[in-house]
Amino acid sequence: MITTKPEEFVTKYEGFDYVVIGGGTAGLVVAARLSEDPNVTVGVLEAGSYHVNDPLIDVPGYRGRALGNDNYDWAYLTVPQRHLNNRVLALPRGKMLGGTSALNFMSMGRTSKEEYDAFESVGNPGWNWESLLEYFKKSETVHPADKDVHSERHNAVFDPSVHGTNGPIHKSFGGWVSDIRVPFFDALEEFGVHRNPDAASGFVPGSYPTLSAVDPATAKRSSTASGYYAPNASRPNLVVLTSSNATKMILTGTGEPYTISGVEFSISRSNQVYEVKVKREVILSAGAFGTPQLLELSGFGRKTVLDKVGIEVKVELPGVGENLQDHLLIPSLYEISDKIATLDVLRDVSRRDAEIRLYEEAAKGIYSCNHGALAFLPASKAVPPSEIDRMKKEIHDTSGLDMNGSQIRQKALLEAWLDDERHPQIEMISSPGFFPWPGKTPRPGAHYHTIFVGLLHPVSRGSVHIGSTSPLDKPVVDPNYFSSNFDRDLLVHALRFVKKLQDTEPLKSLMVSYVEPAWKGEDASEDAGVSDDELREYIKNGVETINHPIGTAAMFPREEGGVVDAKLKVYGTTNLRVIDASVIPFHIAAHPVATIIAMAEKAADIFKADARR
């Protein structure tokens, strides 16, 4: 049940067995699984609202329209990024039931077997590919592609042995495909980047269509709100308080290990504070920015950070708010033949209206799906061998990865993965249409192809910390983008690879002109009229986040800078757990939402097992 009344929430059961802070991507998974036992009470504190039958959330073709809207988005901002010409970047995070799973672009992928196994190798027993595969399958229902839409060359296939058929999150290949997809895949084949029949099987490199969190029966987004909460909303033992901001966790005891006895919270921006009692455990699922903020407000963290704002240190954990990692991307934009169907047709009002009617009446067409196609490339496809050697040395010499044991472990992994063909370093996203760019407008009637390139294993590390004692103030987020030249240089190589790809048949015959970067030459072996320095400036002025922040309450041994152990328990406590993107120890070659959901499924089983002991 949902309530907006704090008094009712506090007194409903005179406290809850479990209090979940954050009804987002991970929090609702855990809340739904724990409340399967009718004798267990679960209370969820959610800062946002429950958006039901809301087109901005439900309609796949409207993805992105809710970004920056404070009814849906926390709308965090970075501090000025000194390596990006002091730009301030937007950092969207879902502020609603379902969290970012209800706000993102719905791409549902997994990384390689080796990368999940590396979770275990850095000190987390039981976190590996085999254990997570069970929970990936448990969390999903994967639907076969519509044969009337997808041909064999579209590669819309999957291996049933590694997918679920009865889970809460629906995944599908979409009800519309641009004509640019097959030429994109075919051109990649010329570079040895082959169609991957199922990148979710533990081997990621190759090209494939986006498997999206969309239920094909309704053509609506599938989020943790629709998949995990809605079917269980009538449970009397699952109570959600919306518009509530957790402000502090109450610690009892004279020293470590502390027990959390309650959680203080306020409603919206009210100054009145309430306290909900906790009988068993608190599960903190406030996300990569919100989780370290609440930990620090409650006395967990680095002494120098807490001393600065006058908060007493209860548990000194220097890793809180550190280790922030994010995926970045930069677009390449090309005008292509207007014979190719792209999203640009929606600039025609009559066509747009017809597509909206088709979606509303038949759940089909352009608005029914995510439209992208993906390719994941090892560095060798875009970077010369001599450059790979130089870049490995650059990783090795990065002083920012010598802070503690966990950073040293990460450095070793990044070095080893750079020239390992099993570990993609570059993501390519084929988006059929014009991407807005400063100073550029689409020509009337023209069609475009945007190819984004993304950085999968960044070397740069940032931080998120409180700047005051007020829980209503947003934390200070400094991703420290491009503090390592490695990240910028890899994107330079990736942009040049896209130029070569676009100059390769069958894409070449479809191209009308280069838009951004403003390439001049056709010879892919030359700089094509754009120097590396010019590309670096292009990247610094145009790079954006893919909105995948992780790692700020990382699962590592405490002595190596970890915040939680392998059972997701915060060090120095008896009953405080964390499950969200903040616990992921290092970044992965995948959009992380499916991984976060699978990790939350596993977390729920860990919590249940510990409760039985």
C-alpha positions in Angstrom: 0.0 0.0 0.0 1.0 3.6 -0.6 0.5 6.3 2.0 1.4 10.0 2.0 0.8 10.3 5.7 3.9 10.1 7.8 2.0 9.5 11.1 0.3 6.4 9.5 3.7 5.1 8.2 5.4 5.5 11.6 2.6 3.9 13.6 1.3 1.3 11.2 3.3 -1.6 12.8 5.1 0.5 15.4 8.0 0.2 13.2 9.0 -2.3 10.5 11.1 -5.4 10.3 12.9 -3.8 7.4 13.1 -0.1 6.4 14.2 0.4 2.8 15.5 3.9 2.1 14.8 4.5 -1.6 12.1 2.9 -3.7 14.1 2.8 -6.8 15.8 0.4 -9.1 17.2 -1.9 -6.3 15.0 -0.8 -3.4 11.7 -2.0 -4.8 13.3 -5.4 -5.8 14.4 -6.0 -2.2 11.1 -4.7 -0.7 9.0 -6.9 -3.0 11.1 -10.1 -2.2 11.3 -9.5 1.5 7.5 -8.9 1.8 6.8 -12.2 0.1 6.7 -13.5 3.7 3.4 -12.2 5.1 4.9 -12.2 8.6 7.6 -9.8 7.6 6.8 -6.1 7.5 8.6 -3.8 5.1 8.5 0.0 5.0 9.8 2.0 2.1 10.8 5.7 2.2 10.7 7.2 -1.3 11.4 10.9 -2.0 9.4 10.9 -5.2 5.9 10.0 -6.3 4.3 6.9 -7.9 3.6 7.7 -11.5 0.9 5.4 -12.9 -0.2 5.6 -16.5 2.1 8.5 -17.1 3.1 8.8 -20.8 6.5 10.5 -19.9 7.4 7.3 -18.1 5.5 4.6 -20.0 5.9 5.5 -23.7 9.3 4.3 -24.9 9.4 6.9 -27.7 9.1 9.6 -25.1 12.3 8.5 -23.3 14.4 11.5 -22.2 11.4 13.9 -22.0 11.3 13.7 -18.2 15.0 14.5 -17.7 15.5 17.7 -15.7 11.9 17.7 -14.6 12.0 17.7 -10.8 8.7 15.7 -10.6 10.8 12.8 -11.9 14.4 13.6 -11.7 16.8 14.5 -8.8 18.6 16.7 -11.4 22.0 16.6 -9.8 24.8 18.7 -11.3 28.5 18.2 -11.3 30.8 20.9 -9.9 32.7 22.6 -12.8 34.8 20.0 -14.5 38.3 21.4 -14.9 39.3 18.9 -17.6 36.1 19.8 -19.6 36.7 23.5 -19.9 34.9 24.0 -16.6 31.6 22.7 -17.9 28.8 21.8 -15.4 27.1 18.5 -16.5 23.6 17.4 -15.7 23.4 14.1 -13.8 19.9 12.7 -14.0 18.7 10.2 -11.4 15.2 8.9 -11.1 13.1 10.5 -8.3 10.0 8.3 -8.2 9.0 4.8 -7.5 11.2 2.7 -9.8 14.0 5.2 -9.6 16.2 5.4 -12.6 14.7 2.3 -14.1 11.7 4.5 -14.7 13.7 7.4 -16.2 16.5 5.8 -18.2 16.7 4.8 -21.9 15.7 1.2 -21.1 18.8 -0.6 -22.5 19.1 -4.0 -20.7 22.6 -5.6 -21.1 25.1 -7.7 -19.2 28.8 -7.6 -19.1 31.2 -10.5 -19.6 31.5 -13.6 -17.5 35.1 -12.5 -16.7 34.0 -9.1 -15.3 31.4 -10.6 -13.0 33.9 -13.1 -11.8 36.2 -10.2 -11.1 33.7 -9.0 -8.4 34.7 -12.1 -6.5 38.4 -11.9 -7.2 38.6 -8.5 -5.5 37.4 -9.9 -2.2 33.7 -10.6 -2.5 33.0 -14.4 -2.1 29.9 -15.5 -4.0 29.7 -12.6 -6.4 30.4 -14.1 -9.8 28.9 -15.0 -13.2 27.3 -18.3 -12.1 25.7 -16.9 -9.0 24.4 -13.8 -10.8 23.1 -15.7 -13.8 20.4 -17.3 -11.6 19.2 -13.8 -10.6 19.3 -12.3 -14.1 17.0 -15.1 -15.1 14.8 -14.7 -12.1 14.3 -11.0 -12.7 13.3 -11.1 -16.4 10.8 -12.2 -19.0 12.5 -12.0 -22.5 10.2 -12.0 -25.5 11.1 -13.3 -28.9 11.4 -10.7 -31.7 8.4 -10.0 -33.9 9.3 -11.7 -37.2 7.2 -9.2 -39.1 9.5 -6.4 -38.0 12.9 -8.1 -37.6 14.7 -10.0 -40.3 17.5 -12.5 -39.8 20.0 -9.8 -40.6 18.7 -7.6 -37.7 20.2 -10.3 -35.3 17.2 -10.0 -32.9 17.9 -13.4 -31.3 18.8 -14.7 -27.9 19.9 -17.9 -26.1 17.0 -19.2 -24.0 19.3 -21.0 -21.7 20.6 -17.8 -20.2 17.3 -15.9 -20.0 14.2 -15.9 -17.9 10.7 -16.4 -19.0 8.6 -15.5 -16.0 10.3 -12.6 -14.2 9.0 -9.1 -13.3 11.0 -7.1 -15.9 9.9 -7.5 -19.5 12.5 -7.3 -22.2 12.0 -7.1 -26.0 13.6 -6.1 -29.3 11.0 -3.5 -30.3 8.2 -3.0 -32.8 10.1 -0.7 -35.3 13.5 -0.8 -36.9 15.3 1.8 -38.9 16.8 0.9 -42.3 20.2 2.0 -41.1 20.6 -0.9 -38.7 21.6 -3.6 -41.2 24.2 -1.3 -43.0 25.6 -0.4 -39.6 26.0 -4.1 -38.7 27.4 -5.0 -42.2 30.0 -2.2 -42.1 31.2 -3.4 -38.7 31.6 -6.9 -40.1 34.3 -5.4 -42.4 36.4 -4.6 -39.3 35.9 -8.0 -37.7 33.1 -6.8 -35.4 30.6 -9.6 -35.9 27.0 -9.9 -35.0 26.8 -11.4 -31.5 23.9 -13.8 -31.2 23.5 -13.0 -27.5 25.7 -10.7 -25.7 24.0 -11.6 -22.4 25.5 -15.1 -22.6 28.8 -14.0 -20.9 30.6 -12.9 -24.1 30.0 -9.2 -24.9 32.1 -8.1 -28.0 30.2 -7.7 -31.2 27.1 -6.0 -32.5 23.4 -6.5 -31.7 20.1 -4.8 -31.4 19.1 -3.2 -28.1 17.2 -5.5 -25.8 15.0 -3.0 -24.0 12.8 -3.0 -20.9 9.6 -2.8 -22.8 6.6 -5.1 -22.5 5.6 -5.9 -26.1 2.0 -6.7 -25.1 1.4 -3.0 -24.1 4.5 -1.3 -25.6 5.1 0.3 -22.2 8.3 0.7 -20.2 8.9 -2.1 -17.7 10.5 -0.7 -14.5 10.9 -2.0 -11.0 7.7 0.0 -10.2 5.6 -1.7 -12.8 7.3 -5.1 -12.4 8.0 -5.5 -8.7 5.8 -3.0 -6.9 2.5 -2.8 -8.9 1.7 -6.6 -8.7 2.3 -6.5 -4.9 0.8 -3.1 -4.0 -2.0 -4.7 -2.1 0.2 -6.5 0.4 -0.7 -5.1 3.8 2.9 -5.8 5.0 4.5 -3.7 2.3 4.0 0.0 3.0 5.5 2.8 0.9 5.6 6.4 2.0 6.1 8.7 -0.9 7.4 12.3 -0.9 9.6 11.4 2.1 13.2 12.3 2.5 15.4 10.2 4.8 17.5 12.6 6.8 19.5 10.5 9.2 19.9 7.0 10.6 19.8 6.6 14.4 22.7 4.6 15.8 22.6 2.9 19.2 25.6 1.6 21.1 28.8 3.0 22.5 31.0 1.9 19.6 31.4 -0.5 16.8 29.4 -2.4 15.8 26.5 0.0 16.0 22.9 -1.0 15.5 20.5 1.2 13.6 17.3 1.6 15.7 15.4 4.0 13.5 15.5 6.3 10.5 14.6 10.0 10.7 12.8 11.5 7.7 10.8 14.6 6.6 8.0 15.1 4.1 8.9 17.0 1.0 10.8 20.1 2.1 9.1 20.3 5.5 11.3 21.0 8.6 9.2 18.5 10.7 11.2 15.4 11.4 9.7 12.0 12.0 11.3 8.7 13.1 10.4 5.2 12.0 11.6 2.4 14.2 13.6 -0.6 12.8 13.1 -4.1 14.2 15.6 -6.0 12.0 17.5 -4.1 9.3 17.8 -0.9 7.4 18.4 -1.3 3.6 19.9 1.8 2.1 19.1 2.0 -1.6 19.4 5.7 -2.3 21.7 5.4 -5.3 25.3 6.3 -6.1 24.8 9.9 -5.0 22.1 9.6 -2.3 23.6 6.6 -0.4 27.0 8.2 0.5 25.1 11.4 1.3 23.0 9.7 4.0 25.9 7.6 5.3 27.9 10.8 5.9 24.9 12.6 7.4 24.7 9.7 9.8 28.4 9.7 10.8 29.9 7.2 8.4 32.8 8.3 6.3 36.2 10.0 6.0 37.0 12.0 9.1 38.2 15.1 7.2 34.9 15.3 5.3 32.8 15.0 8.4 34.9 17.3 10.5 34.6 20.0 7.8 30.8 20.2 8.4 30.8 19.4 12.1 29.4 15.8 12.1 30.7 13.4 14.7 32.4 10.4 13.2 30.8 7.2 14.3 32.4 4.8 11.9 35.4 5.9 10.0 35.1 4.6 6.5 37.3 6.6 4.1 35.8 4.9 1.1 32.3 6.5 1.5 31.7 8.8 -1.4 35.0 7.9 -3.1 35.6 5.7 -6.2 32.9 7.4 -8.3 33.0 6.1 -11.8 30.8 6.9 -14.8 30.4 6.1 -18.5 30.8 9.0 -20.9 29.8 9.3 -24.5 30.3 11.7 -27.5 28.3 11.7 -30.7 29.3 11.6 -34.4 26.6 13.0 -36.7 26.1 12.3 -40.4 23.5 13.3 -42.9 22.3 10.3 -44.8 20.0 9.4 -47.7 16.4 10.5 -47.1 15.4 7.1 -48.4 16.5 5.7 -45.1 13.7 5.6 -42.5 14.9 7.4 -39.3 13.3 9.3 -36.4 13.7 12.5 -38.5 10.3 11.6 -40.1 8.7 12.8 -36.9 9.6 16.4 -37.8 6.6 16.1 -40.2 3.6 16.9 -38.0 1.2 14.6 -40.0 3.6 11.6 -39.7 4.1 12.3 -36.0 0.4 12.4 -35.4 -0.1 9.2 -37.3 2.7 7.4 -35.3 1.1 8.6 -32.0 -2.3 7.2 -33.2 -0.6 3.9 -34.2 1.0 3.6 -30.8 -2.2 4.4 -28.9 -4.4 2.2 -31.0 -2.1 -0.8 -31.7 1.0 -0.4 -29.5 3.2 -0.4 -32.5 5.4 1.9 -34.5 8.2 4.3 -33.8 6.9 5.3 -30.3 6.6 1.6 -29.2 10.3 0.9 -28.6 13.8 2.0 -28.1 15.5 2.3 -31.5 19.2 1.8 -30.9 21.6 -0.8 -32.1 24.8 -1.4 -30.2 28.4 -2.6 -30.8 31.0 -3.3 -28.1 34.6 -3.2 -29.3 37.8 -4.3 -27.7 40.5 -1.6 -27.9 42.3 -3.4 -30.7 39.6 -2.5 -33.2 40.2 1.2 -32.8 43.6 1.7 -31.3 47.0 0.9 -32.9 49.1 -1.6 -31.0 51.8 1.0 -30.2 49.1 3.2 -28.7 47.7 0.4 -26.6 51.2 -0.1 -25.1 51.5 3.6 -24.3 48.0 3.7 -22.8 48.7 0.7 -20.6 51.6 2.6 -19.2 49.4 5.6 -18.7 47.0 3.4 -16.6 50.0 2.1 -14.7 51.3 5.6 -13.9 47.9 7.0 -12.8 48.6 8.2 -9.3 44.8 8.5 -8.5 44.6 4.7 -8.5 47.2 4.3 -5.7 45.0 5.5 -2.9 44.3 2.1 -1.3 44.2 -1.6 -1.9 41.0 -1.5 -3.8 42.3 1.1 -6.2 45.4 -0.9 -6.8 43.3 -3.9 -7.6 41.3 -1.9 -10.1 44.4 -0.6 -11.8 45.6 -4.1 -12.3 42.3 -5.1 -13.9 42.2 -2.1 -16.2 45.7 -2.8 -17.4 45.0 -6.5 -18.0 41.7 -5.8 -19.8 43.0 -3.2 -22.2 44.5 -5.7 -24.6 42.1 -8.6 -23.8 39.7 -9.2 -26.6 37.1 -10.4 -24.2 36.8 -7.0 -22.5 35.3 -4.3 -24.7 36.6 -0.8 -24.1 34.3 1.1 -26.5 30.6 1.1 -26.9 28.9 2.3 -30.1 25.3 3.3 -30.2 23.6 3.7 -33.6 20.8 6.1 -33.2 18.7 6.7 -36.3 18.1 10.5 -36.4 19.4 14.0 -35.7 21.1 14.6 -32.4 20.8 18.2 -31.2 24.2 19.9 -31.3 25.0 23.5 -30.4 24.9 25.7 -33.6 23.5 22.8 -35.7 19.9 22.4 -36.9 18.5 19.7 -39.1 17.9 20.6 -42.8 14.2 20.4 -43.7 13.4 17.0 -45.0 17.0 15.6 -44.3 17.7 12.4 -42.5 20.6 11.7 -40.1 22.5 8.9 -38.4 24.1 9.6 -35.1 26.7 7.2 -33.8 27.7 7.7 -30.1 30.9 6.3 -28.8 31.1 5.5 -25.1 33.9 4.9 -22.6 33.3 1.6 -20.8 36.2 1.3 -18.4 37.2 4.8 -17.3 40.4 5.3 -15.4 39.3 8.7 -13.9 37.8 8.5 -10.4 35.7 11.1 -8.7 33.8 11.6 -5.5 30.5 12.7 -3.9 30.3 14.2 -0.5 28.1 16.3 1.7 28.8 20.1 1.7 26.6 20.8 4.7 24.6 19.2 7.5 21.3 19.8 5.7 19.9 16.6 4.2 17.9 18.8 1.8 21.1 20.2 0.2 22.3 18.2 -2.7 25.7 16.6 -2.2 28.8 17.9 -4.0 29.4 15.7 -7.0 32.8 15.8 -8.7 33.2 12.9 -11.2 36.6 14.3 -12.0 36.0 13.5 -15.7 39.2 13.2 -17.8 41.5 13.5 -14.8 43.2 10.7 -16.6 44.2 11.5 -20.2 43.5 7.8 -21.0 39.8 8.4 -21.0 40.0 11.3 -23.4 42.5 9.7 -25.7 40.4 6.5 -26.0 37.5 8.6 -27.2 39.7 10.3 -29.8 40.5 6.8 -31.2 36.9 5.8 -31.1 35.8 8.9 -33.1 38.4 8.1 -35.7 37.1 4.6 -35.9 33.5 5.8 -36.4 34.8 7.9 -39.3 36.4 4.8 -40.9 33.2 2.9 -40.3 31.0 5.6 -42.0 33.4 5.6 -44.9 33.0 1.8 -45.3 30.3 0.2 -47.4 27.4 -0.1 -47.1 27.3 3.0 -44.9 29.4 5.0 -47.3 26.9 4.9 -50.2 24.2 6.1 -47.8 26.1 9.2 -46.6 25.3 12.7 -47.8 27.7 14.7 -45.6 29.7 14.8 -42.4 28.1 17.1 -39.8 30.0 16.7 -36.5 32.9 16.3 -36.3 33.4 18.3 -39.4 35.6 15.8 -41.2 37.1 17.1 -44.5 39.2 14.3 -46.0 37.9 10.9 -47.2 41.1 9.0 -46.6 40.5 7.2 -43.3 44.3 6.6 -42.9 44.9 10.4 -42.6 43.5 12.8 -40.0 40.7 13.7 -42.4 41.2 17.4 -41.8 40.6 17.2 -38.0 43.7 17.0 -35.8 43.8 15.1 -32.5 44.0 18.3 -30.6 40.8 19.5 -32.4 39.1 16.2 -31.5 40.2 16.6 -27.9 38.5 20.0 -27.8 35.4 18.6 -29.5 35.2 15.9 -26.8 35.8 18.3 -23.9 33.1 20.6 -25.2 30.6 17.9 -26.1 31.0 14.8 -24.0 28.1 13.9 -21.7 27.4 11.2 -19.2 25.5 8.1 -20.1 24.1 8.3 -16.6 25.8 5.3 -15.1 27.4 6.4 -11.8 28.6 3.6 -9.6 31.1 2.7 -6.8 30.6 5.2 -4.0 29.9 2.7 -1.3 32.0 0.0 -2.8 31.9 -3.7 -2.0 35.6 -4.3 -1.0 37.4 -5.4 2.1 37.4 -2.7 4.7 41.2 -2.4 4.9 41.2 -1.7 1.1 38.8 1.2 1.3 35.5 -0.8 1.1 32.3 0.4 2.6 30.3 -2.9 2.6 31.3 -6.5 2.8 30.2 -9.4 0.5 26.9 -9.6 2.4 26.4 -5.9 1.6 26.6 -5.0 5.3 28.2 -1.6 6.1 31.3 -2.1 8.1 31.0 -1.2 11.8 27.3 -2.0 12.0 25.1 -5.0 12.9 22.1 -4.2 10.7 22.7 -1.7 8.0 22.9 -3.0 4.4 23.4 -1.2 1.1 22.1 -2.4 -2.3 22.2 -0.1 -5.3 24.7 1.1 -7.9 27.0 2.4 -5.2 28.2 -1.0 -4.1 29.4 -2.0 -7.6 33.2 -2.0 -7.1 34.3 -1.1 -10.6 32.7 -0.2 -13.9 31.5 -2.9 -16.3 31.1 -3.1 -20.1 27.3 -2.8 -19.9 24.5 -0.4 -19.1 24.2 -1.3 -15.4 20.5 -1.4 -14.7 20.0 -5.1 -15.4 23.0 -5.9 -13.2 21.7 -3.8 -10.4 18.3 -5.6 -10.5 20.0 -9.0 -10.5 22.3 -7.9 -7.6 19.2 -6.8 -5.7 17.6 -10.2 -6.3 20.6 -11.8 -4.9 20.7 -9.3 -2.0 17.2 -10.2 -1.0 18.1 -13.9 -0.7 21.2 -13.0 1.4 19.1 -10.9 3.8 16.5 -13.7 4.1 19.1 -16.3 4.8 20.7 -14.2 7.5 17.3 -13.6 9.1 16.8 -17.3 9.4 20.1 -17.8 11.3 
